[in-house]
Amino acid sequence: MARLSRWPHRAQRFRSIAWWLSTLLIVTGCAPAGLPEARPTPNLDPISAERRAVLFTADDGVTLAGELTLPRQPALPPLTVIIHHSGPVDRDAYGYLAELLVARGYAVFRFDKRGTGQSGGSYGCCEAADALAAYRAAVTQPGIDQRRVFIVAQSIGTRYVAASFAEYVAATPPCGVALLSNLLGPDEIGAIAAPVHVIVADSEPDLQRIGLDAVAAHNVRWPYSASLYIAEDAEHTLFDIRDGPIDWSNSNWVQRYHRGAMASLVEWLDQTPCRV
């Protein structure tokens, strides 16, 4: 049977991580496509050893831009590659997540979708292929532990990873895949032949299919002990709505990232071993 957590005996640790998250300055986030968004630049300089600009080429020859942010410790950190949700968003849509993970000792790769930020081309084309190109560029960077690579995909990004998972593996087999705001059902999630951690909001209309049923199907297909976290009082992109709807035009929305969801992600990354 699918489990809500792989670590029920570590509830206190989850609480301590959640407290730690609340002390961070979370300065950016992910608004749904089409809405105005106040998105400040993340404050990464004080916690990073290097912020490396990375240019890479899409399948159709367009030049795309990203950033590899390296933590101060360890010397060769594990890498997390973020695969975006939908919409014309740049790397700073996930600045809050970079702050969180870099402070925890993870290198983070984010990129500008085509037609946004410093990337060329026009938005609206080739998102799945561009995400794979970003992953290929990220895993070849020096200064990371190339044996410890994780994918953190959100919303439509979960479908991109599942549809091309063999090609991700050909670039570098990931230690695991975190599926934030998962869209994959039982018939799709089995394409990911790696440990998975599903994080979904309790407000999802299809919660059973993308939550318990998906995790159960993955556990039947693969021996990796897939896990599930359901974020209470959250909207689709995992922001806390206990105090009402999110005002994406107000920069204070970044303070409302769901603390339990983030604690769950960090715990899973910390505890997932890499099979070499």
Secondary structure as GFF3:
##gff-version 3
##sequence-region A 1 276
A	DSSP	three_ten_helix	8	10	.	.	.	ID=ss1
A	DSSP	alpha_helix	11	23	.	.	.	ID=ss2
A	DSSP	three_ten_helix	45	47	.	.	.	ID=ss3
A	DSSP	beta_strand	48	57	.	.	.	ID=ss4
A	DSSP	beta_strand	63	71	.	.	.	ID=ss5
A	DSSP	beta_strand	79	83	.	.	.	ID=ss6
A	DSSP	three_ten_helix	91	94	.	.	.	ID=ss7
A	DSSP	alpha_helix	95	103	.	.	.	ID=ss8
A	DSSP	beta_strand	107	111	.	.	.	ID=ss9
A	DSSP	alpha_helix	127	139	.	.	.	ID=ss10
A	DSSP	beta_strand	149	154	.	.	.	ID=ss11
A	DSSP	alpha_helix	156	163	.	.	.	ID=ss12
A	DSSP	alpha_helix	165	171	.	.	.	ID=ss13
A	DSSP	beta_strand	176	180	.	.	.	ID=ss14
A	DSSP	three_ten_helix	189	191	.	.	.	ID=ss15
A	DSSP	beta_strand	196	201	.	.	.	ID=ss16
A	DSSP	alpha_helix	207	208	.	.	.	ID=ss17
A	DSSP	pi_helix	209	213	.	.	.	ID=ss18
A	DSSP	alpha_helix	214	221	.	.	.	ID=ss19
A	DSSP	beta_strand	227	231	.	.	.	ID=ss20
A	DSSP	three_ten_helix	251	256	.	.	.	ID=ss21
A	DSSP	alpha_helix	259	271	.	.	.	ID=ss22
###
